[in-house]
């Protein structure tokens, strides 16, 4: 009985739209826009299978982004990886068209190599337990190197993946504290042992 009274009072508050009642004033446009958005999505998804798949993909990406809204570095890393995969695939396709249809296997291997390196950058940034910098920025820097090397791959396809691997490893070492650890070890190795003089 109390639930009906509460629901009825909520409906009356919503329909009354008292300017002093901020809950009712804010809720009405949200309901209207929510219904309009839901109808638009349903209309797009019902046009065919490709549209339905696209709507589901956008909804899934939206949910992922919403769930990661408080983890900005991970969201930045995932977005950078997705953009890098798209750009490197596009550049490899452009190089394939420029070289002719016979280079399809070579460009396919290059795209697979770029995607593997992008995944390596993503995993490498999070494998370091005490990362000195921001992990998302590390992935972004490695992905920029991959995009540059994929651009080089349009001219020199044989060396692009190797250059990308070297660049990603260098970024992970520089941003992950690997170079600083190597310097500390070299300094310790160059000093004479304590009590030896």
Backbone as JSON Lines, residues from 0, in Angstrom:
{"i":0,"aa":"X","n":[0.83,-1.21,0.0],"ca":[0.0,0.0,0.0],"c":[0.86,1.25,0.0]}
{"i":1,"aa":"X","n":[1.94,1.24,0.79],"ca":[2.82,2.4,0.86],"c":[3.54,2.61,-0.46]}
{"i":2,"aa":"X","n":[3.81,1.5,-1.2],"ca":[4.47,1.62,-2.49],"c":[3.59,2.36,-3.48]}
{"i":3,"aa":"X","n":[2.26,2.07,-3.47],"ca":[1.35,2.76,-4.37],"c":[1.29,4.25,-4.05]}
{"i":4,"aa":"X","n":[1.26,4.56,-2.79],"ca":[1.22,5.97,-2.39],"c":[2.49,6.67,-2.83]}
{"i":5,"aa":"X","n":[3.64,6.04,-2.68],"ca":[4.9,6.64,-3.07],"c":[4.95,6.83,-4.59]}
{"i":6,"aa":"X","n":[4.51,5.81,-5.34],"ca":[4.51,5.93,-6.8],"c":[3.52,7.01,-7.24]}
{"i":7,"aa":"X","n":[2.36,7.07,-6.59],"ca":[1.39,8.08,-6.96],"c":[1.88,9.48,-6.66]}
{"i":8,"aa":"X","n":[2.53,9.66,-5.52],"ca":[3.07,10.99,-5.2],"c":[4.19,11.37,-6.15]}
{"i":9,"aa":"X","n":[4.99,10.38,-6.56],"ca":[6.06,10.67,-7.52],"c":[5.48,11.1,-8.87]}
{"i":10,"aa":"X","n":[4.41,10.43,-9.29],"ca":[3.77,10.8,-10.56],"c":[3.17,12.19,-10.47]}
{"i":11,"aa":"X","n":[2.54,12.49,-9.33],"ca":[1.97,13.83,-9.17],"c":[3.06,14.9,-9.17]}
{"i":12,"aa":"X","n":[4.18,14.62,-8.52],"ca":[5.29,15.57,-8.54],"c":[5.82,15.77,-9.94]}
{"i":13,"aa":"X","n":[5.89,14.67,-10.7],"ca":[6.42,14.77,-12.06],"c":[5.49,15.57,-12.96]}
{"i":14,"aa":"X","n":[4.17,15.35,-12.84],"ca":[3.22,16.05,-13.68],"c":[3.02,17.5,-13.26]}
{"i":15,"aa":"X","n":[3.19,17.77,-11.99],"ca":[2.98,19.14,-11.5],"c":[4.08,20.07,-11.98]}
{"i":16,"aa":"X","n":[5.32,19.58,-12.07],"ca":[6.47,20.37,-12.53],"c":[6.62,21.68,-11.76]}
{"i":17,"aa":"X","n":[6.66,21.55,-10.45],"ca":[6.9,22.71,-9.6],"c":[8.35,23.15,-9.76]}
{"i":18,"aa":"X","n":[8.57,24.45,-9.99],"ca":[9.92,24.95,-10.21],"c":[10.82,24.75,-9.0]}
{"i":19,"aa":"X","n":[10.25,24.69,-7.83],"ca":[11.05,24.46,-6.63],"c":[11.43,23.0,-6.47]}
{"i":20,"aa":"X","n":[10.78,22.09,-7.19],"ca":[11.06,20.66,-7.1],"c":[12.06,20.3,-8.2]}
{"i":21,"aa":"X","n":[13.33,20.32,-7.85],"ca":[14.38,20.07,-8.85],"c":[14.32,18.63,-9.38]}
{"i":22,"aa":"X","n":[13.89,17.69,-8.55],"ca":[13.81,16.29,-9.0],"c":[12.84,16.14,-10.16]}
{"i":23,"aa":"X","n":[11.66,16.73,-10.02],"ca":[10.64,16.62,-11.07],"c":[11.04,17.4,-12.31]}
{"i":24,"aa":"X","n":[11.66,18.57,-12.12],"ca":[12.05,19.4,-13.26],"c":[13.13,18.72,-14.08]}
{"i":25,"aa":"X","n":[14.07,18.05,-13.43],"ca":[15.15,17.38,-14.15],"c":[14.73,16.04,-14.74]}
{"i":26,"aa":"X","n":[13.8,15.37,-14.09],"ca":[13.44,14.03,-14.53],"c":[12.62,14.03,-15.82]}
{"i":27,"aa":"X","n":[11.75,15.01,-16.02],"ca":[10.88,15.02,-17.19],"c":[11.66,15.08,-18.51]}
{"i":28,"aa":"X","n":[12.63,16.03,-18.68],"ca":[13.38,16.01,-19.95],"c":[14.22,14.76,-20.13]}
{"i":29,"aa":"X","n":[14.7,14.17,-19.03],"ca":[15.46,12.93,-19.15],"c":[14.58,11.81,-19.68]}
{"i":30,"aa":"X","n":[13.34,11.74,-19.2],"ca":[12.43,10.71,-19.69],"c":[12.12,10.92,-21.17]}
{"i":31,"aa":"X","n":[11.88,12.18,-21.56],"ca":[11.54,12.48,-22.95],"c":[12.71,12.13,-23.87]}
{"i":32,"aa":"X","n":[13.92,12.59,-23.5],"ca":[15.09,12.31,-24.33],"c":[15.43,10.82,-24.33]}
{"i":33,"aa":"X","n":[15.22,10.16,-23.21],"ca":[15.47,8.73,-23.15],"c":[14.54,7.95,-24.07]}
{"i":34,"aa":"X","n":[13.26,8.3,-24.07],"ca":[12.31,7.64,-24.97],"c":[12.64,7.93,-26.44]}
{"i":35,"aa":"X","n":[13.02,9.17,-26.72],"ca":[13.37,9.52,-28.11],"c":[14.62,8.76,-28.55]}
{"i":36,"aa":"X","n":[15.62,8.67,-27.68],"ca":[16.84,7.95,-28.03],"c":[16.56,6.46,-28.2]}
{"i":37,"aa":"X","n":[15.75,5.89,-27.31],"ca":[15.41,4.48,-27.43],"c":[14.66,4.17,-28.71]}
{"i":38,"aa":"X","n":[13.72,5.05,-29.08],"ca":[12.98,4.84,-30.33],"c":[13.89,4.97,-31.54]}
{"i":39,"aa":"X","n":[14.84,5.93,-31.49],"ca":[15.77,6.1,-32.61],"c":[16.66,4.87,-32.76]}
{"i":40,"aa":"X","n":[17.17,4.37,-31.64],"ca":[18.02,3.18,-31.69],"c":[17.24,1.98,-32.21]}
{"i":41,"aa":"X","n":[16.02,1.81,-31.74],"ca":[15.19,0.7,-32.22],"c":[14.9,0.83,-33.7]}
{"i":42,"aa":"X","n":[14.66,2.06,-34.17],"ca":[14.37,2.27,-35.58],"c":[15.59,1.96,-36.44]}
{"i":43,"aa":"X","n":[16.78,2.35,-35.98],"ca":[17.99,2.05,-36.74],"c":[18.29,0.56,-36.74]}
{"i":44,"aa":"X","n":[18.12,-0.1,-35.58],"ca":[18.45,-1.52,-35.49],"c":[17.5,-2.39,-36.28]}
{"i":45,"aa":"X","n":[16.28,-1.92,-36.49],"ca":[15.29,-2.74,-37.2],"c":[15.39,-2.63,-38.71]}
{"i":46,"aa":"X","n":[16.31,-1.84,-39.23],"ca":[16.41,-1.66,-40.68],"c":[17.12,-2.83,-41.35]}
{"i":47,"aa":"X","n":[17.93,-3.57,-40.63],"ca":[18.64,-4.69,-41.25],"c":[19.71,-5.22,-40.31]}
{"i":48,"aa":"X","n":[20.31,-6.33,-40.7],"ca":[21.33,-6.96,-39.87],"c":[22.58,-6.09,-39.7]}
{"i":49,"aa":"X","n":[23.1,-5.45,-40.75],"ca":[24.29,-4.59,-40.53],"c":[24.02,-3.45,-39.55]}
{"i":50,"aa":"X","n":[22.85,-2.84,-39.67],"ca":[22.51,-1.75,-38.74],"c":[22.37,-2.28,-37.31]}
{"i":51,"aa":"X","n":[21.79,-3.48,-37.18],"ca":[21.64,-4.07,-35.85],"c":[22.99,-4.35,-35.22]}
{"i":52,"aa":"X","n":[23.92,-4.9,-36.03],"ca":[25.26,-5.18,-35.52],"c":[25.97,-3.88,-35.13]}
{"i":53,"aa":"X","n":[25.81,-2.84,-35.97],"ca":[26.45,-1.56,-35.66],"c":[25.9,-0.96,-34.38]}
{"i":54,"aa":"X","n":[24.58,-1.03,-34.19],"ca":[23.97,-0.5,-32.96],"c":[24.46,-1.28,-31.74]}
{"i":55,"aa":"X","n":[24.54,-2.6,-31.86],"ca":[25.04,-3.41,-30.74],"c":[26.49,-3.09,-30.43]}
{"i":56,"aa":"X","n":[27.29,-2.87,-31.48],"ca":[28.7,-2.53,-31.26],"c":[28.84,-1.18,-30.57]}
{"i":57,"aa":"X","n":[28.07,-0.2,-31.02],"ca":[28.13,1.12,-30.38],"c":[27.65,1.05,-28.93]}
{"i":58,"aa":"X","n":[26.58,0.27,-28.7],"ca":[26.09,0.12,-27.33],"c":[27.12,-0.56,-26.44]}
{"i":59,"aa":"X","n":[27.79,-1.59,-26.98],"ca":[28.83,-2.26,-26.21],"c":[29.99,-1.35,-25.9]}
{"i":60,"aa":"X","n":[30.44,-0.57,-26.89],"ca":[31.53,0.38,-26.64],"c":[31.11,1.45,-25.64]}
{"i":61,"aa":"X","n":[29.87,1.87,-25.72],"ca":[29.39,2.87,-24.75],"c":[29.39,2.31,-23.33]}
{"i":62,"aa":"X","n":[28.95,1.08,-23.18],"ca":[28.96,0.46,-21.86],"c":[30.39,0.29,-21.34]}
{"i":63,"aa":"X","n":[31.31,-0.1,-22.22],"ca":[32.7,-0.24,-21.81],"c":[33.27,1.11,-21.38]}
{"i":64,"aa":"X","n":[32.99,2.14,-22.18],"ca":[33.47,3.48,-21.81],"c":[32.88,3.97,-20.51]}
{"i":65,"aa":"X","n":[31.59,3.67,-20.29],"ca":[30.95,4.1,-19.04],"c":[31.54,3.36,-17.84]}
{"i":66,"aa":"X","n":[31.82,2.06,-18.02],"ca":[32.39,1.29,-16.91],"c":[33.82,1.71,-16.59]}
{"i":67,"aa":"X","n":[34.53,2.27,-17.6],"ca":[35.92,2.69,-17.39],"c":[36.05,4.2,-17.21]}
{"i":68,"aa":"X","n":[34.95,4.88,-16.89],"ca":[34.99,6.33,-16.81],"c":[35.91,6.82,-15.7]}
{"i":69,"aa":"X","n":[36.12,6.01,-14.66],"ca":[37.01,6.4,-13.56],"c":[38.42,5.88,-13.73]}
{"i":70,"aa":"X","n":[38.66,5.15,-14.79],"ca":[40.0,4.65,-15.1],"c":[40.45,5.26,-16.41]}
{"i":71,"aa":"X","n":[40.8,6.53,-16.32],"ca":[41.11,7.3,-17.53],"c":[42.29,6.77,-18.3]}
{"i":72,"aa":"X","n":[43.32,6.29,-17.6],"ca":[44.5,5.8,-18.29],"c":[44.21,4.53,-19.09]}
{"i":73,"aa":"X","n":[43.42,3.63,-18.52],"ca":[43.06,2.41,-19.26],"c":[42.17,2.74,-20.45]}
{"i":74,"aa":"X","n":[41.25,3.67,-20.27],"ca":[40.38,4.08,-21.37],"c":[41.2,4.73,-22.49]}
{"i":75,"aa":"X","n":[42.17,5.58,-22.11],"ca":[43.05,6.19,-23.1],"c":[43.85,5.14,-23.86]}
{"i":76,"aa":"X","n":[44.36,4.14,-23.11],"ca":[45.16,3.09,-23.75],"c":[44.32,2.26,-24.71]}
{"i":77,"aa":"X","n":[43.1,1.91,-24.33],"ca":[42.23,1.13,-25.21],"c":[41.84,1.91,-26.46]}
{"i":78,"aa":"X","n":[41.52,3.19,-26.29],"ca":[41.16,4.02,-27.45],"c":[42.35,4.18,-28.39]}
{"i":79,"aa":"X","n":[43.55,4.41,-27.8],"ca":[44.74,4.56,-28.64],"c":[45.05,3.27,-29.39]}
{"i":80,"aa":"X","n":[44.86,2.13,-28.74],"ca":[45.11,0.85,-29.41],"c":[44.12,0.62,-30.55]}
{"i":81,"aa":"X","n":[42.86,0.94,-30.33],"ca":[41.86,0.77,-31.4],"c":[42.14,1.68,-32.59]}
{"i":82,"aa":"X","n":[42.49,2.94,-32.3],"ca":[42.8,3.88,-33.39],"c":[44.05,3.43,-34.14]}
{"i":83,"aa":"X","n":[45.05,2.93,-33.4],"ca":[46.28,2.47,-34.03],"c":[46.02,1.27,-34.93]}
{"i":84,"aa":"X","n":[45.19,0.35,-34.47],"ca":[44.85,-0.82,-35.3],"c":[44.17,-0.38,-36.59]}
{"i":85,"aa":"X","n":[43.27,0.6,-36.49],"ca":[42.58,1.07,-37.7],"c":[43.53,1.8,-38.64]}
{"i":86,"aa":"X","n":[44.38,2.67,-38.1],"ca":[45.28,3.46,-38.95],"c":[46.33,2.58,-39.61]}
{"i":87,"aa":"X","n":[46.91,1.66,-38.86],"ca":[47.93,0.79,-39.45],"c":[47.32,-0.13,-40.51]}
{"i":88,"aa":"X","n":[46.11,-0.61,-40.27],"ca":[45.44,-1.41,-41.3],"c":[45.16,-0.6,-42.55]}
{"i":89,"aa":"X","n":[44.76,0.66,-42.38],"ca":[44.51,1.52,-43.53],"c":[45.79,1.79,-44.31]}
{"i":90,"aa":"X","n":[46.88,2.11,-43.6],"ca":[48.14,2.39,-44.28],"c":[48.66,1.15,-45.0]}
{"i":91,"aa":"X","n":[48.48,-0.02,-44.39],"ca":[48.91,-1.25,-45.07],"c":[48.07,-1.5,-46.32]}
{"i":92,"aa":"X","n":[46.79,-1.18,-46.26],"ca":[45.94,-1.35,-47.44],"c":[46.33,-0.37,-48.54]}
{"i":93,"aa":"X","n":[46.67,0.86,-48.15],"ca":[47.12,1.85,-49.14],"c":[48.41,1.39,-49.8]}
{"i":94,"aa":"X","n":[49.34,0.87,-48.99],"ca":[50.59,0.36,-49.55],"c":[50.33,-0.83,-50.46]}
{"i":95,"aa":"X","n":[49.36,-1.66,-50.08],"ca":[49.0,-2.81,-50.91],"c":[48.47,-2.36,-52.28]}
{"i":96,"aa":"X","n":[47.63,-1.34,-52.29],"ca":[47.09,-0.83,-53.54],"c":[48.2,-0.2,-54.39]}
{"i":97,"aa":"X","n":[49.13,0.51,-53.72],"ca":[50.21,1.16,-54.47],"c":[51.16,0.15,-55.09]}
{"i":98,"aa":"X","n":[51.39,-0.97,-54.41],"ca":[52.33,-1.96,-54.93],"c":[51.66,-2.94,-55.89]}
{"i":99,"aa":"X","n":[50.36,-3.04,-55.86],"ca":[49.66,-3.97,-56.73],"c":[49.07,-5.11,-55.94]}
{"i":100,"aa":"X","n":[48.25,-5.91,-56.61],"ca":[47.51,-6.97,-55.93],"c":[48.42,-8.09,-55.44]}
{"i":101,"aa":"X","n":[49.66,-8.21,-55.99],"ca":[50.54,-9.3,-55.58],"c":[51.12,-9.15,-54.2]}
{"i":102,"aa":"X","n":[50.98,-7.99,-53.56],"ca":[51.58,-7.75,-52.27],"c":[50.62,-7.99,-51.12]}
{"i":103,"aa":"X","n":[49.51,-8.69,-51.37],"ca":[48.51,-8.87,-50.33],"c":[49.01,-9.65,-49.14]}
{"i":104,"aa":"X","n":[49.77,-10.71,-49.37],"ca":[50.27,-11.51,-48.25],"c":[51.24,-10.71,-47.4]}
{"i":105,"aa":"X","n":[52.08,-9.9,-48.04],"ca":[53.04,-9.09,-47.3],"c":[52.35,-8.06,-46.43]}
{"i":106,"aa":"X","n":[51.35,-7.38,-46.98],"ca":[50.63,-6.38,-46.18],"c":[49.83,-7.04,-45.07]}
{"i":107,"aa":"X","n":[49.29,-8.25,-45.32],"ca":[48.57,-8.95,-44.26],"c":[49.47,-9.31,-43.11]}
{"i":108,"aa":"X","n":[50.68,-9.77,-43.4],"ca":[51.64,-10.06,-42.33],"c":[52.02,-8.8,-41.58]}
{"i":109,"aa":"X","n":[52.16,-7.69,-42.3],"ca":[52.51,-6.43,-41.65],"c":[51.4,-5.96,-40.71]}
{"i":110,"aa":"X","n":[50.14,-6.07,-41.17],"ca":[49.02,-5.67,-40.31],"c":[48.98,-6.53,-39.06]}
{"i":111,"aa":"X","n":[49.16,-7.84,-39.21],"ca":[49.18,-8.72,-38.04],"c":[50.32,-8.34,-37.1]}
{"i":112,"aa":"X","n":[51.47,-7.98,-37.68],"ca":[52.6,-7.56,-36.85],"c":[52.32,-6.28,-36.1]}
{"i":113,"aa":"X","n":[51.69,-5.31,-36.76],"ca":[51.34,-4.05,-36.1],"c":[50.35,-4.28,-34.95]}
{"i":114,"aa":"X","n":[49.36,-5.11,-35.22],"ca":[48.36,-5.38,-34.18],"c":[48.99,-6.12,-33.0]}
{"i":115,"aa":"X","n":[49.9,-7.04,-33.28],"ca":[50.59,-7.75,-32.2],"c":[51.44,-6.78,-31.39]}
{"i":116,"aa":"X","n":[52.1,-5.85,-32.05],"ca":[52.91,-4.86,-31.34],"c":[52.04,-3.91,-30.52]}
{"i":117,"aa":"X","n":[50.87,-3.55,-31.05],"ca":[49.95,-2.7,-30.27],"c":[49.48,-3.43,-29.02]}
{"i":118,"aa":"X","n":[49.2,-4.73,-29.16],"ca":[48.84,-5.51,-27.97],"c":[50.0,-5.65,-27.0]}
{"i":119,"aa":"X","n":[51.21,-5.77,-27.53],"ca":[52.39,-5.85,-26.67],"c":[52.58,-4.55,-25.89]}
{"i":120,"aa":"X","n":[52.35,-3.42,-26.53],"ca":[52.46,-2.14,-25.84],"c":[51.42,-2.02,-24.73]}
{"i":121,"aa":"X","n":[50.19,-2.47,-25.03],"ca":[49.12,-2.4,-24.03],"c":[49.43,-3.29,-22.83]}
{"i":122,"aa":"X","n":[49.87,-4.51,-23.1],"ca":[50.18,-5.42,-21.99],"c":[51.46,-5.0,-21.26]}
{"i":123,"aa":"X","n":[52.45,-4.52,-22.03],"ca":[53.7,-4.13,-21.4],"c":[53.57,-2.97,-20.45]}
{"i":124,"aa":"X","n":[52.66,-2.07,-20.72],"ca":[52.47,-0.92,-19.82],"c":[51.85,-1.34,-18.5]}
{"i":125,"aa":"X","n":[51.01,-2.39,-18.52],"ca":[50.34,-2.83,-17.3],"c":[51.06,-3.99,-16.61]}
{"i":126,"aa":"X","n":[52.07,-4.56,-17.24],"ca":[52.81,-5.63,-16.59],"c":[53.8,-5.11,-15.55]}
{"i":127,"aa":"X","n":[54.23,-3.86,-15.72],"ca":[55.16,-3.26,-14.76],"c":[54.4,-2.96,-13.48]}
{"i":128,"aa":"X","n":[54.88,-3.51,-12.38],"ca":[54.14,-3.37,-11.12],"c":[54.17,-1.93,-10.63]}
{"i":129,"aa":"X","n":[55.32,-1.33,-10.55],"ca":[55.46,0.05,-10.07],"c":[55.84,0.93,-11.26]}
{"i":130,"aa":"X","n":[54.84,1.29,-12.03],"ca":[55.08,2.1,-13.22],"c":[55.31,3.54,-12.79]}
{"i":131,"aa":"X","n":[56.46,4.15,-13.19],"ca":[56.74,5.5,-12.71],"c":[55.88,6.58,-13.35]}
{"i":132,"aa":"X","n":[55.36,6.34,-14.54],"ca":[54.54,7.34,-15.22],"c":[53.12,6.88,-15.41]}
{"i":133,"aa":"X","n":[52.43,7.56,-16.29],"ca":[51.05,7.2,-16.59],"c":[51.03,6.13,-17.67]}
{"i":134,"aa":"X","n":[50.35,5.05,-17.39],"ca":[50.36,3.9,-18.3],"c":[49.68,4.21,-19.62]}
{"i":135,"aa":"X","n":[48.6,4.95,-19.59],"ca":[47.91,5.29,-20.83],"c":[48.77,6.14,-21.75]}
{"i":136,"aa":"X","n":[49.52,7.07,-21.16],"ca":[50.43,7.9,-21.97],"c":[51.52,7.04,-22.58]}
{"i":137,"aa":"X","n":[51.98,6.02,-21.83],"ca":[52.99,5.1,-22.36],"c":[52.46,4.36,-23.58]}
{"i":138,"aa":"X","n":[51.23,3.85,-23.49],"ca":[50.63,3.15,-24.62],"c":[50.42,4.1,-25.79]}
{"i":139,"aa":"X","n":[50.01,5.32,-25.51],"ca":[49.8,6.31,-26.57],"c":[51.11,6.61,-27.3]}
{"i":140,"aa":"X","n":[52.21,6.77,-26.54],"ca":[53.51,7.03,-27.17],"c":[53.95,5.85,-28.04]}
{"i":141,"aa":"X","n":[53.77,4.63,-27.53],"ca":[54.13,3.46,-28.32],"c":[53.26,3.35,-29.57]}
{"i":142,"aa":"X","n":[51.99,3.71,-29.47],"ca":[51.12,3.64,-30.64],"c":[51.49,4.69,-31.68]}
{"i":143,"aa":"X","n":[51.93,5.86,-31.23],"ca":[52.4,6.88,-32.17],"c":[53.61,6.37,-32.95]}
{"i":144,"aa":"X","n":[54.52,5.68,-32.24],"ca":[55.67,5.08,-32.91],"c":[55.22,4.04,-33.94]}
{"i":145,"aa":"X","n":[54.21,3.25,-33.6],"ca":[53.7,2.24,-34.53],"c":[53.07,2.88,-35.77]}
{"i":146,"aa":"X","n":[52.34,3.95,-35.58],"ca":[51.74,4.64,-36.74],"c":[52.84,5.19,-37.64]}
{"i":147,"aa":"X","n":[53.88,5.76,-37.04],"ca":[54.99,6.29,-37.85],"c":[55.68,5.18,-38.62]}
{"i":148,"aa":"X","n":[55.95,4.07,-37.95],"ca":[56.61,2.96,-38.64],"c":[55.71,2.32,-39.7]}
{"i":149,"aa":"X","n":[54.41,2.33,-39.49],"ca":[53.52,1.83,-40.54],"c":[53.52,2.76,-41.74]}
{"i":150,"aa":"X","n":[53.7,4.06,-41.5],"ca":[53.88,4.99,-42.61],"c":[55.17,4.72,-43.35]}
{"i":151,"aa":"X","n":[56.24,4.41,-42.61],"ca":[57.5,4.02,-43.24],"c":[57.32,2.73,-44.03]}
{"i":152,"aa":"X","n":[56.45,1.85,-43.52],"ca":[56.22,0.58,-44.19],"c":[55.58,0.7,-45.56]}
{"i":153,"aa":"X","n":[54.95,1.84,-45.86],"ca":[54.43,2.03,-47.2],"c":[55.55,2.18,-48.23]}
{"i":154,"aa":"X","n":[56.75,2.57,-47.75],"ca":[57.9,2.72,-48.64],"c":[58.86,1.54,-48.51]}
{"i":155,"aa":"X","n":[59.14,1.15,-47.25],"ca":[60.05,0.03,-46.98],"c":[59.28,-1.02,-46.19]}
{"i":156,"aa":"X","n":[58.53,-1.89,-46.86],"ca":[57.66,-2.81,-46.12],"c":[58.4,-3.87,-45.33]}
{"i":157,"aa":"X","n":[59.61,-4.21,-45.74],"ca":[60.31,-5.31,-45.06],"c":[60.81,-4.96,-43.68]}
{"i":158,"aa":"X","n":[61.14,-3.67,-43.44],"ca":[61.75,-3.28,-42.17],"c":[60.79,-2.6,-41.22]}
{"i":159,"aa":"X","n":[59.54,-2.41,-41.62],"ca":[58.64,-1.6,-40.8],"c":[58.28,-2.29,-39.49]}
{"i":160,"aa":"X","n":[58.01,-3.59,-39.54],"ca":[57.62,-4.29,-38.32],"c":[58.8,-4.36,-37.34]}
{"i":161,"aa":"X","n":[60.0,-4.57,-37.86],"ca":[61.18,-4.59,-36.99],"c":[61.41,-3.22,-36.36]}
{"i":162,"aa":"X","n":[61.25,-2.17,-37.15],"ca":[61.38,-0.82,-36.59],"c":[60.3,-0.56,-35.54]}
{"i":163,"aa":"X","n":[59.09,-1.02,-35.81],"ca":[58.03,-0.85,-34.83],"c":[58.31,-1.6,-33.54]}
{"i":164,"aa":"X","n":[58.83,-2.82,-33.66],"ca":[59.18,-3.58,-32.46],"c":[60.25,-2.86,-31.65]}
{"i":165,"aa":"X","n":[61.29,-2.36,-32.33],"ca":[62.34,-1.64,-31.61],"c":[61.8,-0.37,-30.96]}
{"i":166,"aa":"X","n":[60.93,0.34,-31.68],"ca":[60.35,1.56,-31.11],"c":[59.47,1.3,-29.91]}
{"i":167,"aa":"X","n":[58.64,0.25,-29.98],"ca":[57.76,-0.07,-28.85],"c":[58.58,-0.5,-27.63]}
{"i":168,"aa":"X","n":[59.61,-1.32,-27.86],"ca":[60.46,-1.74,-26.75],"c":[61.17,-0.53,-26.13]}
{"i":169,"aa":"X","n":[61.64,0.39,-26.96],"ca":[62.32,1.58,-26.44],"c":[61.37,2.44,-25.61]}
{"i":170,"aa":"X","n":[60.13,2.61,-26.09],"ca":[59.16,3.4,-25.33],"c":[58.82,2.73,-24.0]}
{"i":171,"aa":"X","n":[58.63,1.41,-24.02],"ca":[58.31,0.7,-22.78],"c":[59.47,0.77,-21.79]}
{"i":172,"aa":"X","n":[60.7,0.68,-22.28],"ca":[61.85,0.79,-21.38],"c":[61.98,2.2,-20.82]}
{"i":173,"aa":"X","n":[61.8,3.2,-21.69],"ca":[61.96,4.58,-21.24],"c":[60.86,4.99,-20.28]}
{"i":174,"aa":"X","n":[59.62,4.62,-20.59],"ca":[58.49,5.05,-19.76],"c":[58.26,4.14,-18.56]}
{"i":175,"aa":"X","n":[58.72,2.89,-18.66],"ca":[58.47,1.95,-17.57],"c":[59.56,1.87,-16.53]}
{"i":176,"aa":"X","n":[60.59,2.69,-16.65],"ca":[61.66,2.69,-15.66],"c":[62.77,1.7,-15.95]}
{"i":177,"aa":"X","n":[62.73,1.05,-17.11],"ca":[63.76,0.07,-17.43],"c":[65.11,0.69,-17.66]}
{"i":178,"aa":"X","n":[65.16,1.86,-18.31],"ca":[66.43,2.53,-18.54],"c":[67.04,3.03,-17.25]}
{"i":179,"aa":"X","n":[66.19,3.55,-16.35],"ca":[66.7,4.01,-15.05],"c":[67.26,2.85,-14.25]}
{"i":180,"aa":"X","n":[66.59,1.7,-14.28],"ca":[67.1,0.53,-13.57],"c":[68.42,0.06,-14.16]}
{"i":181,"aa":"X","n":[68.53,0.11,-15.5],"ca":[69.79,-0.29,-16.14],"c":[70.92,0.66,-15.76]}
{"i":182,"aa":"X","n":[70.62,1.95,-15.67],"ca":[71.65,2.92,-15.27],"c":[72.09,2.68,-13.84]}
{"i":183,"aa":"X","n":[71.14,2.4,-12.97],"ca":[71.51,2.13,-11.57],"c":[72.4,0.89,-11.47]}
{"i":184,"aa":"X","n":[72.08,-0.13,-12.25],"ca":[72.91,-1.34,-12.21],"c":[74.3,-1.08,-12.77]}
{"i":185,"aa":"X","n":[74.39,-0.25,-13.82],"ca":[75.7,0.07,-14.37],"c":[76.53,0.88,-13.39]}
{"i":186,"aa":"X","n":[75.88,1.8,-12.67],"ca":[76.61,2.6,-11.67],"c":[77.09,1.72,-10.53]}
{"i":187,"aa":"X","n":[76.25,0.8,-10.1],"ca":[76.67,-0.11,-9.03],"c":[77.8,-1.02,-9.5]}
{"i":188,"aa":"X","n":[77.74,-1.43,-10.75],"ca":[78.79,-2.3,-11.27],"c":[80.1,-1.59,-11.45]}
{"i":189,"aa":"X","n":[80.08,-0.27,-11.69],"ca":[81.31,0.46,-11.89],"c":[81.98,0.87,-10.59]}
{"i":190,"aa":"X","n":[81.27,0.88,-9.48],"ca":[81.88,1.28,-8.2],"c":[82.61,0.11,-7.58]}
{"i":191,"aa":"X","n":[83.72,0.39,-6.93],"ca":[84.43,-0.69,-6.25],"c":[83.66,-1.17,-5.05]}
{"i":192,"aa":"X","n":[83.79,-2.43,-4.67],"ca":[83.06,-2.94,-3.52],"c":[83.49,-2.24,-2.25]}
{"i":193,"aa":"X","n":[82.58,-2.15,-1.3],"ca":[82.82,-1.44,-0.04],"c":[83.86,-2.21,0.77]}
{"i":194,"aa":"X","n":[84.89,-1.44,1.29],"ca":[85.92,-2.07,2.12],"c":[87.05,-2.69,1.33]}
{"i":195,"aa":"X","n":[87.15,-2.33,0.03],"ca":[88.19,-2.93,-0.77],"c":[89.39,-2.02,-0.91]}
{"i":196,"aa":"X","n":[89.58,-1.06,-0.15],"ca":[90.73,-0.19,-0.32],"c":[91.27,0.18,0.99]}
